[in-house]
Amino acid sequence: MQEQNFKNHSRFVPGFHFFTAVIILIALVISVILMLSSWFSLTSIFDFTAAVSLGLLFAYLRVFATGNQDRIIRAEENFRSYRLTGKTLDARLTRGQIIALRFAPDEEFPSLSEKAANENMRPSAIKEAVRQWRADHHRV
């Protein structure tokens, strides 16, 4: 597996992010064309409703999966903070900052989390500040 770092840590699944999204978009466009050309027949309205439903399902699947993953990351990083420092995470840290901190190794985590809270660092700045990247190959 390729070594993970700041430049390549984003994860895209082509079948989901590109192929499926394009198919749903094509279905939506075709259903609108059919609906307009047939003067809103019952079948064309159903086709449009089905295409919109697929689009919403596609979007919400991703939102729910990443929301659940974010919740798990918050719990893991809170436990890691407690294990390393004897304290839970600083309440000033945002969800994005906590998610970015997961890439910091244990040696860098306490000082970087304190710096992130004190300086209100952007998540991308936190990731760039990590010297020894801690890969996360199990995310959704």
Secondary structure as UniProt FT lines:
FT   TURN            6..8
FT   HELIX           15..20
FT   HELIX           21..37
FT   TURN            38..39
FT   HELIX           42..85
FT   TURN            91..92
FT   HELIX           95..101
FT   TURN            102..103
FT   TURN            106..108
FT   HELIX           109..119
FT   HELIX           123..129
//
